[in-house]
């Protein structure tokens, strides 16, 4: 099968790095994977 399918980014959970960044993990059934990192600013920090 050479047909290229459209990846579906299924949310596989979130984690927080040591530096406080939010890491969102996605994966497709074909095995492709992505991560998305958010810089989280602490709203209570002042
Ligand atoms: Zn895929």
mmCIF file of the protein (N, C-alpha, C, O) and its ligand, coordinates in Angstrom:
data_MODEL
# 
_entry.id   MODEL 
# 
loop_
_entity.id 
_entity.type 
_entity.pdbx_number_of_molecules 
1 polymer     1 
2 non-polymer 1 
# 
_entity_poly.entity_id                      1 
_entity_poly.type                           'polypeptide(L)' 
_entity_poly.nstd_linkage                   no 
_entity_poly.nstd_monomer                   no 
_entity_poly.pdbx_seq_one_letter_code       
;(UNK)(UNK)(UNK)(UNK)(UNK)(UNK)(UNK)(UNK)(UNK)(UNK)(UNK)(UNK)(UNK)(UNK)(UNK)(UNK)
(UNK)(UNK)(UNK)(UNK)(UNK)(UNK)(UNK)(UNK)(UNK)(UNK)(UNK)(UNK)(UNK)(UNK)(UNK)(UNK)
(UNK)(UNK)(UNK)(UNK)(UNK)(UNK)(UNK)(UNK)(UNK)(UNK)(UNK)(UNK)(UNK)(UNK)
;
_entity_poly.pdbx_seq_one_letter_code_can   XXXXXXXXXXXXXXXXXXXXXXXXXXXXXXXXXXXXXXXXXXXXXX 
_entity_poly.pdbx_strand_id                 A 
# 
loop_
_entity_poly_seq.entity_id 
_entity_poly_seq.num 
_entity_poly_seq.mon_id 
_entity_poly_seq.hetero 
1 1  UNK n 
1 2  UNK n 
1 3  UNK n 
1 4  UNK n 
1 5  UNK n 
1 6  UNK n 
1 7  UNK n 
1 8  UNK n 
1 9  UNK n 
1 10 UNK n 
1 11 UNK n 
1 12 UNK n 
1 13 UNK n 
1 14 UNK n 
1 15 UNK n 
1 16 UNK n 
1 17 UNK n 
1 18 UNK n 
1 19 UNK n 
1 20 UNK n 
1 21 UNK n 
1 22 UNK n 
1 23 UNK n 
1 24 UNK n 
1 25 UNK n 
1 26 UNK n 
1 27 UNK n 
1 28 UNK n 
1 29 UNK n 
1 30 UNK n 
1 31 UNK n 
1 32 UNK n 
1 33 UNK n 
1 34 UNK n 
1 35 UNK n 
1 36 UNK n 
1 37 UNK n 
1 38 UNK n 
1 39 UNK n 
1 40 UNK n 
1 41 UNK n 
1 42 UNK n 
1 43 UNK n 
1 44 UNK n 
1 45 UNK n 
1 46 UNK n 
# 
loop_
_struct_asym.id 
_struct_asym.entity_id 
A 1 
B 2 
# 
loop_
_chem_comp.id 
_chem_comp.type 
_chem_comp.mon_nstd_flag 
UNK 'L-peptide linking' . 
ZN  non-polymer         . 
# 
_pdbx_entity_nonpoly.entity_id   2 
_pdbx_entity_nonpoly.name        ? 
_pdbx_entity_nonpoly.comp_id     ZN 
# 
_pdbx_nonpoly_scheme.asym_id         B 
_pdbx_nonpoly_scheme.entity_id       2 
_pdbx_nonpoly_scheme.mon_id          ZN 
_pdbx_nonpoly_scheme.ndb_seq_num     1 
_pdbx_nonpoly_scheme.pdb_seq_num     101 
_pdbx_nonpoly_scheme.auth_seq_num    101 
_pdbx_nonpoly_scheme.pdb_mon_id      ZN 
_pdbx_nonpoly_scheme.auth_mon_id     ZN 
_pdbx_nonpoly_scheme.pdb_strand_id   A 
_pdbx_nonpoly_scheme.pdb_ins_code    . 
# 
loop_
_atom_site.group_PDB 
_atom_site.id 
_atom_site.type_symbol 
_atom_site.label_atom_id 
_atom_site.label_alt_id 
_atom_site.label_comp_id 
_atom_site.label_asym_id 
_atom_site.label_entity_id 
_atom_site.label_seq_id 
_atom_site.pdbx_PDB_ins_code 
_atom_site.Cartn_x 
_atom_site.Cartn_y 
_atom_site.Cartn_z 
_atom_site.occupancy 
_atom_site.B_iso_or_equiv 
_atom_site.pdbx_formal_charge 
_atom_site.auth_seq_id 
_atom_site.auth_comp_id 
_atom_site.auth_asym_id 
_atom_site.auth_atom_id 
_atom_site.pdbx_PDB_model_num 
ATOM   1   N  N  . UNK A 1 1  ? 0.845  -1.199 0.000  1.00 0.00 ? 1   UNK A N  1 
ATOM   2   C  CA . UNK A 1 1  ? 0.000  0.000  0.000  1.00 0.00 ? 1   UNK A CA 1 
ATOM   3   C  C  . UNK A 1 1  ? 0.873  1.239  0.000  1.00 0.00 ? 1   UNK A C  1 
ATOM   4   O  O  . UNK A 1 1  ? 1.625  1.488  0.943  1.00 0.00 ? 1   UNK A O  1 
ATOM   5   N  N  . UNK A 1 2  ? 0.768  1.997  -1.047 1.00 0.00 ? 2   UNK A N  1 
ATOM   6   C  CA . UNK A 1 2  ? 1.575  3.208  -1.127 1.00 0.00 ? 2   UNK A CA 1 
ATOM   7   C  C  . UNK A 1 2  ? 0.723  4.456  -0.902 1.00 0.00 ? 2   UNK A C  1 
ATOM   8   O  O  . UNK A 1 2  ? 1.215  5.584  -0.909 1.00 0.00 ? 2   UNK A O  1 
ATOM   9   N  N  . UNK A 1 3  ? -0.545 4.217  -0.708 1.00 0.00 ? 3   UNK A N  1 
ATOM   10  C  CA . UNK A 1 3  ? -1.415 5.372  -0.507 1.00 0.00 ? 3   UNK A CA 1 
ATOM   11  C  C  . UNK A 1 3  ? -1.068 6.068  0.802  1.00 0.00 ? 3   UNK A C  1 
ATOM   12  O  O  . UNK A 1 3  ? -0.929 5.442  1.853  1.00 0.00 ? 3   UNK A O  1 
ATOM   13  N  N  . UNK A 1 4  ? -0.938 7.345  0.701  1.00 0.00 ? 4   UNK A N  1 
ATOM   14  C  CA . UNK A 1 4  ? -0.589 8.106  1.889  1.00 0.00 ? 4   UNK A CA 1 
ATOM   15  C  C  . UNK A 1 4  ? -1.867 8.581  2.561  1.00 0.00 ? 4   UNK A C  1 
ATOM   16  O  O  . UNK A 1 4  ? -2.692 9.257  1.947  1.00 0.00 ? 4   UNK A O  1 
ATOM   17  N  N  . UNK A 1 5  ? -2.012 8.238  3.770  1.00 0.00 ? 5   UNK A N  1 
ATOM   18  C  CA . UNK A 1 5  ? -3.241 8.633  4.454  1.00 0.00 ? 5   UNK A CA 1 
ATOM   19  C  C  . UNK A 1 5  ? -3.043 9.947  5.188  1.00 0.00 ? 5   UNK A C  1 
ATOM   20  O  O  . UNK A 1 5  ? -1.925 10.427 5.373  1.00 0.00 ? 5   UNK A O  1 
ATOM   21  N  N  . UNK A 1 6  ? -4.144 10.495 5.587  1.00 0.00 ? 6   UNK A N  1 
ATOM   22  C  CA . UNK A 1 6  ? -4.076 11.741 6.353  1.00 0.00 ? 6   UNK A CA 1 
ATOM   23  C  C  . UNK A 1 6  ? -3.931 11.377 7.820  1.00 0.00 ? 6   UNK A C  1 
ATOM   24  O  O  . UNK A 1 6  ? -4.785 10.702 8.396  1.00 0.00 ? 6   UNK A O  1 
ATOM   25  N  N  . UNK A 1 7  ? -2.861 11.824 8.403  1.00 0.00 ? 7   UNK A N  1 
ATOM   26  C  CA . UNK A 1 7  ? -2.638 11.495 9.806  1.00 0.00 ? 7   UNK A CA 1 
ATOM   27  C  C  . UNK A 1 7  ? -3.732 12.070 10.692 1.00 0.00 ? 7   UNK A C  1 
ATOM   28  O  O  . UNK A 1 7  ? -4.243 13.169 10.474 1.00 0.00 ? 7   UNK A O  1 
ATOM   29  N  N  . UNK A 1 8  ? -4.056 11.300 11.670 1.00 0.00 ? 8   UNK A N  1 
ATOM   30  C  CA . UNK A 1 8  ? -5.004 11.767 12.674 1.00 0.00 ? 8   UNK A CA 1 
ATOM   31  C  C  . UNK A 1 8  ? -4.238 11.945 13.972 1.00 0.00 ? 8   UNK A C  1 
ATOM   32  O  O  . UNK A 1 8  ? -3.632 11.005 14.485 1.00 0.00 ? 8   UNK A O  1 
ATOM   33  N  N  . UNK A 1 9  ? -4.273 13.121 14.476 1.00 0.00 ? 9   UNK A N  1 
ATOM   34  C  CA . UNK A 1 9  ? -3.525 13.397 15.704 1.00 0.00 ? 9   UNK A CA 1 
ATOM   35  C  C  . UNK A 1 9  ? -4.393 13.132 16.920 1.00 0.00 ? 9   UNK A C  1 
ATOM   36  O  O  . UNK A 1 9  ? -5.207 13.958 17.332 1.00 0.00 ? 9   UNK A O  1 
ATOM   37  N  N  . UNK A 1 10 ? -4.189 11.956 17.473 1.00 0.00 ? 10  UNK A N  1 
ATOM   38  C  CA . UNK A 1 10 ? -4.971 11.558 18.644 1.00 0.00 ? 10  UNK A CA 1 
ATOM   39  C  C  . UNK A 1 10 ? -4.213 11.987 19.890 1.00 0.00 ? 10  UNK A C  1 
ATOM   40  O  O  . UNK A 1 10 ? -3.036 11.676 20.074 1.00 0.00 ? 10  UNK A O  1 
ATOM   41  N  N  . UNK A 1 11 ? -4.908 12.690 20.709 1.00 0.00 ? 11  UNK A N  1 
ATOM   42  C  CA . UNK A 1 11 ? -4.277 13.162 21.931 1.00 0.00 ? 11  UNK A CA 1 
ATOM   43  C  C  . UNK A 1 11 ? -3.960 11.993 22.837 1.00 0.00 ? 11  UNK A C  1 
ATOM   44  O  O  . UNK A 1 11 ? -4.840 11.208 23.191 1.00 0.00 ? 11  UNK A O  1 
ATOM   45  N  N  . UNK A 1 12 ? -2.700 11.884 23.206 1.00 0.00 ? 12  UNK A N  1 
ATOM   46  C  CA . UNK A 1 12 ? -2.277 10.749 24.031 1.00 0.00 ? 12  UNK A CA 1 
ATOM   47  C  C  . UNK A 1 12 ? -1.866 11.169 25.432 1.00 0.00 ? 12  UNK A C  1 
ATOM   48  O  O  . UNK A 1 12 ? -1.297 10.390 26.197 1.00 0.00 ? 12  UNK A O  1 
ATOM   49  N  N  . UNK A 1 13 ? -2.160 12.378 25.736 1.00 0.00 ? 13  UNK A N  1 
ATOM   50  C  CA . UNK A 1 13 ? -1.893 12.799 27.104 1.00 0.00 ? 13  UNK A CA 1 
ATOM   51  C  C  . UNK A 1 13 ? -0.949 13.975 27.183 1.00 0.00 ? 13  UNK A C  1 
ATOM   52  O  O  . UNK A 1 13 ? -0.397 14.441 26.187 1.00 0.00 ? 13  UNK A O  1 
ATOM   53  N  N  . UNK A 1 14 ? -0.790 14.423 28.376 1.00 0.00 ? 14  UNK A N  1 
ATOM   54  C  CA . UNK A 1 14 ? 0.049  15.584 28.616 1.00 0.00 ? 14  UNK A CA 1 
ATOM   55  C  C  . UNK A 1 14 ? 1.032  15.289 29.728 1.00 0.00 ? 14  UNK A C  1 
ATOM   56  O  O  . UNK A 1 14 ? 0.785  14.466 30.610 1.00 0.00 ? 14  UNK A O  1 
ATOM   57  N  N  . UNK A 1 15 ? 2.137  15.976 29.662 1.00 0.00 ? 15  UNK A N  1 
ATOM   58  C  CA . UNK A 1 15 ? 3.081  15.875 30.761 1.00 0.00 ? 15  UNK A CA 1 
ATOM   59  C  C  . UNK A 1 15 ? 3.718  17.240 30.935 1.00 0.00 ? 15  UNK A C  1 
ATOM   60  O  O  . UNK A 1 15 ? 3.574  18.123 30.089 1.00 0.00 ? 15  UNK A O  1 
ATOM   61  N  N  . UNK A 1 16 ? 4.411  17.397 32.023 1.00 0.00 ? 16  UNK A N  1 
ATOM   62  C  CA . UNK A 1 16 ? 5.070  18.660 32.315 1.00 0.00 ? 16  UNK A CA 1 
ATOM   63  C  C  . UNK A 1 16 ? 6.556  18.410 32.462 1.00 0.00 ? 16  UNK A C  1 
ATOM   64  O  O  . UNK A 1 16 ? 6.982  17.536 33.217 1.00 0.00 ? 16  UNK A O  1 
ATOM   65  N  N  . UNK A 1 17 ? 7.326  19.174 31.745 1.00 0.00 ? 17  UNK A N  1 
ATOM   66  C  CA . UNK A 1 17 ? 8.770  18.995 31.810 1.00 0.00 ? 17  UNK A CA 1 
ATOM   67  C  C  . UNK A 1 17 ? 9.330  19.559 33.100 1.00 0.00 ? 17  UNK A C  1 
ATOM   68  O  O  . UNK A 1 17 ? 8.635  20.238 33.855 1.00 0.00 ? 17  UNK A O  1 
ATOM   69  N  N  . UNK A 1 18 ? 10.591 19.269 33.338 1.00 0.00 ? 18  UNK A N  1 
ATOM   70  C  CA . UNK A 1 18 ? 11.244 19.781 34.544 1.00 0.00 ? 18  UNK A CA 1 
ATOM   71  C  C  . UNK A 1 18 ? 11.269 21.305 34.573 1.00 0.00 ? 18  UNK A C  1 
ATOM   72  O  O  . UNK A 1 18 ? 11.361 21.929 35.631 1.00 0.00 ? 18  UNK A O  1 
ATOM   73  N  N  . UNK A 1 19 ? 11.186 21.874 33.392 1.00 0.00 ? 19  UNK A N  1 
ATOM   74  C  CA . UNK A 1 19 ? 11.249 23.329 33.323 1.00 0.00 ? 19  UNK A CA 1 
ATOM   75  C  C  . UNK A 1 19 ? 9.870  23.964 33.356 1.00 0.00 ? 19  UNK A C  1 
ATOM   76  O  O  . UNK A 1 19 ? 9.720  25.175 33.186 1.00 0.00 ? 19  UNK A O  1 
ATOM   77  N  N  . UNK A 1 20 ? 8.881  23.138 33.574 1.00 0.00 ? 20  UNK A N  1 
ATOM   78  C  CA . UNK A 1 20 ? 7.534  23.661 33.737 1.00 0.00 ? 20  UNK A CA 1 
ATOM   79  C  C  . UNK A 1 20 ? 6.791  23.852 32.434 1.00 0.00 ? 20  UNK A C  1 
ATOM   80  O  O  . UNK A 1 20 ? 5.734  24.482 32.400 1.00 0.00 ? 20  UNK A O  1 
ATOM   81  N  N  . UNK A 1 21 ? 7.344  23.307 31.354 1.00 0.00 ? 21  UNK A N  1 
ATOM   82  C  CA . UNK A 1 21 ? 6.658  23.416 30.079 1.00 0.00 ? 21  UNK A CA 1 
ATOM   83  C  C  . UNK A 1 21 ? 5.617  22.313 29.965 1.00 0.00 ? 21  UNK A C  1 
ATOM   84  O  O  . UNK A 1 21 ? 5.815  21.187 30.423 1.00 0.00 ? 21  UNK A O  1 
ATOM   85  N  N  . UNK A 1 22 ? 4.523  22.665 29.352 1.00 0.00 ? 22  UNK A N  1 
ATOM   86  C  CA . UNK A 1 22 ? 3.473  21.687 29.144 1.00 0.00 ? 22  UNK A CA 1 
ATOM   87  C  C  . UNK A 1 22 ? 3.732  20.973 27.825 1.00 0.00 ? 22  UNK A C  1 
ATOM   88  O  O  . UNK A 1 22 ? 3.846  21.614 26.780 1.00 0.00 ? 22  UNK A O  1 
ATOM   89  N  N  . UNK A 1 23 ? 3.824  19.651 27.870 1.00 0.00 ? 23  UNK A N  1 
ATOM   90  C  CA . UNK A 1 23 ? 4.097  18.877 26.670 1.00 0.00 ? 23  UNK A CA 1 
ATOM   91  C  C  . UNK A 1 23 ? 2.878  18.028 26.342 1.00 0.00 ? 23  UNK A C  1 
ATOM   92  O  O  . UNK A 1 23 ? 2.473  17.157 27.112 1.00 0.00 ? 23  UNK A O  1 
ATOM   93  N  N  . UNK A 1 24 ? 2.307  18.306 25.176 1.00 0.00 ? 24  UNK A N  1 
ATOM   94  C  CA . UNK A 1 24 ? 1.136  17.560 24.755 1.00 0.00 ? 24  UNK A CA 1 
ATOM   95  C  C  . UNK A 1 24 ? 1.580  16.541 23.710 1.00 0.00 ? 24  UNK A C  1 
ATOM   96  O  O  . UNK A 1 24 ? 2.302  16.872 22.769 1.00 0.00 ? 24  UNK A O  1 
ATOM   97  N  N  . UNK A 1 25 ? 1.145  15.316 23.888 1.00 0.00 ? 25  UNK A N  1 
ATOM   98  C  CA . UNK A 1 25 ? 1.588  14.241 23.008 1.00 0.00 ? 25  UNK A CA 1 
ATOM   99  C  C  . UNK A 1 25 ? 0.446  13.749 22.146 1.00 0.00 ? 25  UNK A C  1 
ATOM   100 O  O  . UNK A 1 25 ? -0.669 13.528 22.618 1.00 0.00 ? 25  UNK A O  1 
ATOM   101 N  N  . UNK A 1 26 ? 0.756  13.581 20.853 1.00 0.00 ? 26  UNK A N  1 
ATOM   102 C  CA . UNK A 1 26 ? -0.243 13.101 19.907 1.00 0.00 ? 26  UNK A CA 1 
ATOM   103 C  C  . UNK A 1 26 ? 0.320  11.920 19.145 1.00 0.00 ? 26  UNK A C  1 
ATOM   104 O  O  . UNK A 1 26 ? 1.530  11.822 18.942 1.00 0.00 ? 26  UNK A O  1 
ATOM   105 N  N  . UNK A 1 27 ? -0.550 11.034 18.727 1.00 0.00 ? 27  UNK A N  1 
ATOM   106 C  CA . UNK A 1 27 ? -0.090 9.923  17.914 1.00 0.00 ? 27  UNK A CA 1 
ATOM   107 C  C  . UNK A 1 27 ? -1.161 9.477  16.943 1.00 0.00 ? 27  UNK A C  1 
ATOM   108 O  O  . UNK A 1 27 ? -2.355 9.542  17.236 1.00 0.00 ? 27  UNK A O  1 
ATOM   109 N  N  . UNK A 1 28 ? -0.719 9.025  15.785 1.00 0.00 ? 28  UNK A N  1 
ATOM   110 C  CA . UNK A 1 28 ? -1.623 8.458  14.793 1.00 0.00 ? 28  UNK A CA 1 
ATOM   111 C  C  . UNK A 1 28 ? -1.540 6.929  14.881 1.00 0.00 ? 28  UNK A C  1 
ATOM   112 O  O  . UNK A 1 28 ? -0.548 6.374  15.355 1.00 0.00 ? 28  UNK A O  1 
ATOM   113 N  N  . UNK A 1 29 ? -2.560 6.286  14.433 1.00 0.00 ? 29  UNK A N  1 
ATOM   114 C  CA . UNK A 1 29 ? -2.556 4.820  14.473 1.00 0.00 ? 29  UNK A CA 1 
ATOM   115 C  C  . UNK A 1 29 ? -1.444 4.220  13.629 1.00 0.00 ? 29  UNK A C  1 
ATOM   116 O  O  . UNK A 1 29 ? -1.021 3.090  13.875 1.00 0.00 ? 29  UNK A O  1 
ATOM   117 N  N  . UNK A 1 30 ? -0.967 4.962  12.639 1.00 0.00 ? 30  UNK A N  1 
ATOM   118 C  CA . UNK A 1 30 ? 0.094  4.448  11.772 1.00 0.00 ? 30  UNK A CA 1 
ATOM   119 C  C  . UNK A 1 30 ? 1.445  4.479  12.469 1.00 0.00 ? 30  UNK A C  1 
ATOM   120 O  O  . UNK A 1 30 ? 2.411  3.899  11.973 1.00 0.00 ? 30  UNK A O  1 
ATOM   121 N  N  . UNK A 1 31 ? 1.523  5.142  13.600 1.00 0.00 ? 31  UNK A N  1 
ATOM   122 C  CA . UNK A 1 31 ? 2.770  5.180  14.336 1.00 0.00 ? 31  UNK A CA 1 
ATOM   123 C  C  . UNK A 1 31 ? 3.438  6.548  14.352 1.00 0.00 ? 31  UNK A C  1 
ATOM   124 O  O  . UNK A 1 31 ? 4.388  6.776  15.100 1.00 0.00 ? 31  UNK A O  1 
ATOM   125 N  N  . UNK A 1 32 ? 2.938  7.448  13.529 1.00 0.00 ? 32  UNK A N  1 
ATOM   126 C  CA . UNK A 1 32 ? 3.499  8.798  13.546 1.00 0.00 ? 32  UNK A CA 1 
ATOM   127 C  C  . UNK A 1 32 ? 3.180  9.456  14.885 1.00 0.00 ? 32  UNK A C  1 
ATOM   128 O  O  . UNK A 1 32 ? 2.126  9.225  15.477 1.00 0.00 ? 32  UNK A O  1 
ATOM   129 N  N  . UNK A 1 33 ? 4.103  10.268 15.339 1.00 0.00 ? 33  UNK A N  1 
ATOM   130 C  CA . UNK A 1 33 ? 3.900  10.896 16.635 1.00 0.00 ? 33  UNK A CA 1 
ATOM   131 C  C  . UNK A 1 33 ? 4.347  12.347 16.591 1.00 0.00 ? 33  UNK A C  1 
ATOM   132 O  O  . UNK A 1 33 ? 5.239  12.728 15.833 1.00 0.00 ? 33  UNK A O  1 
ATOM   133 N  N  . UNK A 1 34 ? 3.709  13.125 17.414 1.00 0.00 ? 34  UNK A N  1 
ATOM   134 C  CA . UNK A 1 34 ? 4.055  14.537 17.513 1.00 0.00 ? 34  UNK A CA 1 
ATOM   135 C  C  . UNK A 1 34 ? 4.038  14.959 18.969 1.00 0.00 ? 34  UNK A C  1 
ATOM   136 O  O  . UNK A 1 34 ? 3.374  14.358 19.813 1.00 0.00 ? 34  UNK A O  1 
ATOM   137 N  N  . UNK A 1 35 ? 4.765  15.977 19.222 1.00 0.00 ? 35  UNK A N  1 
ATOM   138 C  CA . UNK A 1 35 ? 4.628  16.607 20.530 1.00 0.00 ? 35  UNK A CA 1 
ATOM   139 C  C  . UNK A 1 35 ? 4.473  18.105 20.320 1.00 0.00 ? 35  UNK A C  1 
ATOM   140 O  O  . UNK A 1 35 ? 5.001  18.683 19.370 1.00 0.00 ? 35  UNK A O  1 
ATOM   141 N  N  . UNK A 1 36 ? 3.758  18.691 21.205 1.00 0.00 ? 36  UNK A N  1 
ATOM   142 C  CA . UNK A 1 36 ? 3.575  20.126 21.144 1.00 0.00 ? 36  UNK A CA 1 
ATOM   143 C  C  . UNK A 1 36 ? 3.924  20.683 22.511 1.00 0.00 ? 36  UNK A C  1 
ATOM   144 O  O  . UNK A 1 36 ? 3.412  20.230 23.535 1.00 0.00 ? 36  UNK A O  1 
ATOM   145 N  N  . UNK A 1 37 ? 4.784  21.648 22.509 1.00 0.00 ? 37  UNK A N  1 
ATOM   146 C  CA . UNK A 1 37 ? 5.257  22.184 23.778 1.00 0.00 ? 37  UNK A CA 1 
ATOM   147 C  C  . UNK A 1 37 ? 4.723  23.591 23.988 1.00 0.00 ? 37  UNK A C  1 
ATOM   148 O  O  . UNK A 1 37 ? 4.789  24.444 23.104 1.00 0.00 ? 37  UNK A O  1 
ATOM   149 N  N  . UNK A 1 38 ? 4.212  23.797 25.141 1.00 0.00 ? 38  UNK A N  1 
ATOM   150 C  CA . UNK A 1 38 ? 3.680  25.109 25.474 1.00 0.00 ? 38  UNK A CA 1 
ATOM   151 C  C  . UNK A 1 38 ? 4.538  25.733 26.557 1.00 0.00 ? 38  UNK A C  1 
ATOM   152 O  O  . UNK A 1 38 ? 4.910  25.097 27.542 1.00 0.00 ? 38  UNK A O  1 
ATOM   153 N  N  . UNK A 1 39 ? 4.830  26.976 26.339 1.00 0.00 ? 39  UNK A N  1 
ATOM   154 C  CA . UNK A 1 39 ? 5.480  27.726 27.393 1.00 0.00 ? 39  UNK A CA 1 
ATOM   155 C  C  . UNK A 1 39 ? 4.400  28.234 28.331 1.00 0.00 ? 39  UNK A C  1 
ATOM   156 O  O  . UNK A 1 39 ? 3.582  29.079 27.969 1.00 0.00 ? 39  UNK A O  1 
ATOM   157 N  N  . UNK A 1 40 ? 4.415  27.711 29.517 1.00 0.00 ? 40  UNK A N  1 
ATOM   158 C  CA . UNK A 1 40 ? 3.386  28.092 30.459 1.00 0.00 ? 40  UNK A CA 1 
ATOM   159 C  C  . UNK A 1 40 ? 3.924  29.176 31.378 1.00 0.00 ? 40  UNK A C  1 
ATOM   160 O  O  . UNK A 1 40 ? 4.920  29.001 32.079 1.00 0.00 ? 40  UNK A O  1 
ATOM   161 N  N  . UNK A 1 41 ? 3.244  30.270 31.345 1.00 0.00 ? 41  UNK A N  1 
ATOM   162 C  CA . UNK A 1 41 ? 3.643  31.340 32.249 1.00 0.00 ? 41  UNK A CA 1 
ATOM   163 C  C  . UNK A 1 41 ? 2.790  31.259 33.508 1.00 0.00 ? 41  UNK A C  1 
ATOM   164 O  O  . UNK A 1 41 ? 1.570  31.099 33.459 1.00 0.00 ? 41  UNK A O  1 
ATOM   165 N  N  . UNK A 1 42 ? 3.439  31.370 34.566 1.00 0.00 ? 42  UNK A N  1 
ATOM   166 C  CA . UNK A 1 42 ? 2.743  31.256 35.834 1.00 0.00 ? 42  UNK A CA 1 
ATOM   167 C  C  . UNK A 1 42 ? 1.971  32.535 36.135 1.00 0.00 ? 42  UNK A C  1 
ATOM   168 O  O  . UNK A 1 42 ? 2.566  33.581 36.394 1.00 0.00 ? 42  UNK A O  1 
ATOM   169 N  N  . UNK A 1 43 ? 0.660  32.447 36.101 1.00 0.00 ? 43  UNK A N  1 
ATOM   170 C  CA . UNK A 1 43 ? -0.142 33.665 36.293 1.00 0.00 ? 43  UNK A CA 1 
ATOM   171 C  C  . UNK A 1 43 ? -0.106 34.165 37.729 1.00 0.00 ? 43  UNK A C  1 
ATOM   172 O  O  . UNK A 1 43 ? -0.454 35.311 38.013 1.00 0.00 ? 43  UNK A O  1 
ATOM   173 N  N  . UNK A 1 44 ? 0.314  33.295 38.616 1.00 0.00 ? 44  UNK A N  1 
ATOM   174 C  CA . UNK A 1 44 ? 0.314  33.700 40.008 1.00 0.00 ? 44  UNK A CA 1 
ATOM   175 C  C  . UNK A 1 44 ? 1.654  34.249 40.451 1.00 0.00 ? 44  UNK A C  1 
ATOM   176 O  O  . UNK A 1 44 ? 1.849  34.675 41.590 1.00 0.00 ? 44  UNK A O  1 
ATOM   177 N  N  . UNK A 1 45 ? 2.568  34.217 39.493 1.00 0.00 ? 45  UNK A N  1 
ATOM   178 C  CA . UNK A 1 45 ? 3.909  34.703 39.821 1.00 0.00 ? 45  UNK A CA 1 
ATOM   179 C  C  . UNK A 1 45 ? 3.963  36.204 39.583 1.00 0.00 ? 45  UNK A C  1 
ATOM   180 O  O  . UNK A 1 45 ? 3.706  36.686 38.480 1.00 0.00 ? 45  UNK A O  1 
ATOM   181 N  N  . UNK A 1 46 ? 4.290  36.907 40.604 1.00 0.00 ? 46  UNK A N  1 
ATOM   182 C  CA . UNK A 1 46 ? 4.319  38.344 40.458 1.00 0.00 ? 46  UNK A CA 1 
ATOM   183 C  C  . UNK A 1 46 ? 5.402  38.940 41.359 1.00 0.00 ? 46  UNK A C  1 
ATOM   184 O  O  . UNK A 1 46 ? 5.588  40.157 41.380 1.00 0.00 ? 46  UNK A O  1 
HETATM 185 ZN ZN . ZN  B 2 .  ? -0.928 8.402  10.209 1.00 0.00 ? 101 ZN  A ZN 1 
# 
